Every structure is written in structure tokens, then in C-alpha cells.
Amino acid sequence: MTENVLQLCKFSIVGCINTFIDWAVYFVILRLFPGESILFYSVAKGFSYLCGVVNSFLLNRCWTFKTPTENEGSRFLKFTLVNTLGLGINSASIYVLLNLNLPHLAALFLATSITFAFNFTLSKLWVFRKGKVVVKTTGG
């Protein structure tokens, strides 16, 4: 199994754990504070998504991408930026999908899938990238 496929599998497992945390918090909020507006659902989803982010950074840094601890502050800032953008994509997606009259669970699955693809791509290529690509030229 190539490193990329293994990372995708691990990222998926971490994503499942994060999604469980996200959805559990989301449904607890809906149960404790029943609301029926699309705006309420969107805000609740945004908060629940942030709860999964805390777990995500540590598991992806230590297990999925196995990155060294140097530049941790910079890496965490990048991670926060990617997840903030992911939060916007996730919340906007559920808002748009619900306004398109998709069933609530279908909108939830689609919003999560869109955010997953975005987060994996930027996590691999930018946040947890190991070293920089250096192009060597021969002088002559």
C-alpha cells in the first residue's frame, strides 16, 4: 500500500472519529435546544464541527501524517485556517442543501463529504507536508 493510500485511509478513520464527535454534539444540541430554523441548524452545525477539530489536529499530526513537532505553532495556524475554511464550507453547504429541499440527513452527509475532500487535500499538501520540494539545477 503506498504512503498516499495509507494516509488517506488513516485520514478517513480520523475523519470518522471526528464526524462521530461532530454529529453527536450536533444532535445533542438539537435535542437540548429544539429549533426549527435553517439558521439554527447551521449555527449548531458550526459549533459541533469545531468540537471535532480539537481531536483532528493531534491524531492527524501524530498518526496520519507523522510529522515532527518542530514548527508546531506554524502548523497549528495552518491547520486552524484550513479548518476554519472547512467550517465555512461545511456550514454553507448544509445551508444551501437544506434550501434546495434535500432531506436533513442527505444534506448532512453531502456537507460532510465536501468538507472531507477539501480538508484532506490541504492537510496533505500544505499543513502536514514534510519538508519543502527543492528543485536542483546544475550550473554550467
C-alpha positions in Angstrom: 0.0 0.0 0.0 1.5 3.3 -1.0 2.1 6.1 1.6 -0.6 8.2 0.0 -3.3 5.5 0.2 -2.3 4.6 3.7 -2.6 8.3 4.7 -6.0 8.6 3.0 -7.2 5.5 5.0 -5.9 6.9 8.3 -7.3 10.3 7.5 -10.6 8.6 6.8 -10.5 6.8 10.2 -9.7 10.1 12.0 -12.4 11.7 10.0 -14.9 9.1 11.1 -14.0 9.7 14.7 -14.2 13.4 14.2 -17.5 13.0 12.4 -18.9 11.0 15.3 -17.9 13.8 17.7 -19.3 16.4 15.4 -22.6 14.7 14.8 -23.0 13.6 18.5 -22.6 17.2 19.6 -24.9 18.4 16.8 -27.7 16.0 17.7 -27.3 16.7 21.5 -27.7 20.4 20.8 -30.8 19.8 18.7 -32.2 17.6 21.4 -31.5 20.1 24.3 -32.4 23.2 22.3 -35.1 22.2 19.8 -35.2 24.7 17.0 -36.7 24.5 13.6 -35.0 27.3 11.6 -32.3 26.6 9.0 -30.2 29.3 10.6 -30.3 27.5 14.0 -29.3 24.2 12.3 -26.4 26.0 10.6 -25.1 27.6 13.8 -25.4 24.3 15.7 -23.5 22.5 12.9 -20.8 25.1 13.0 -20.3 24.6 16.8 -20.4 20.8 16.6 -17.8 20.9 13.7 -15.4 22.8 15.9 -15.6 20.1 18.6 -14.2 17.5 16.1 -11.3 19.8 15.1 -9.6 19.5 18.5 -9.3 15.8 18.1 -8.3 16.0 14.4 -5.1 18.0 14.8 -3.5 15.7 17.3 -4.5 12.4 15.6 -3.5 13.6 12.1 -0.2 15.1 13.2 0.8 12.1 15.3 -0.7 9.2 13.4 -1.9 10.0 9.9 1.0 12.2 8.6 3.5 11.5 11.4 5.0 15.0 11.3 7.8 16.1 13.6 7.0 18.6 16.4 9.1 21.4 15.0 7.2 24.4 13.6 4.2 23.3 15.7 2.9 26.8 16.0 3.0 27.5 12.3 1.5 24.1 11.6 -1.3 24.7 14.0 -2.1 28.1 12.5 -2.3 26.5 9.0 -4.5 23.7 10.4 -6.7 26.3 12.1 -7.0 28.2 8.8 -7.9 25.1 6.8 -10.4 24.0 9.4 -11.9 27.5 9.6 -12.4 27.4 5.8 -13.7 23.9 6.1 -16.2 25.1 8.7 -17.4 27.8 6.3 -17.7 25.3 3.5 -19.5 22.8 5.8 -22.0 25.3 7.3 -22.6 27.0 3.9 -23.1 23.6 2.3 -25.7 22.4 4.8 -27.4 25.8 4.4 -27.6 25.6 0.6 -28.5 21.9 0.6 -31.3 22.4 3.0 -32.6 25.4 1.0 -32.6 23.1 -2.0 -35.0 21.0 0.0 -32.7 18.0 0.4 -33.7 15.8 3.4 -31.8 16.8 6.5 -29.6 13.6 6.7 -28.8 13.8 3.0 -27.7 17.4 3.4 -25.6 16.4 6.4 -23.8 13.6 4.5 -23.1 15.7 1.5 -21.8 18.7 3.5 -19.5 16.3 5.4 -18.2 14.7 2.2 -17.5 18.1 0.5 -15.6 19.2 3.6 -13.7 15.9 3.9 -12.2 16.2 0.4 -11.2 19.9 1.0 -9.6 19.1 4.3 -7.6 16.0 3.2 -6.2 17.8 0.2 -5.0 20.9 2.1 -3.8 18.9 5.1 -1.6 16.6 3.0 -0.3 19.3 0.6 0.1 22.2 3.0 -0.5 21.7 6.7 1.3 18.4 7.3 3.7 18.5 4.4 7.1 17.1 5.3 9.9 19.4 4.1 9.8 21.5 1.0 10.3 20.5 -2.6 13.7 21.8 -3.7 14.5 21.9 -7.4 18.1 21.4 -8.0 19.7 22.9 -11.1 23.1 22.1 -12.4 25.3 25.0 -13.1 27.3 25.1 -16.2 
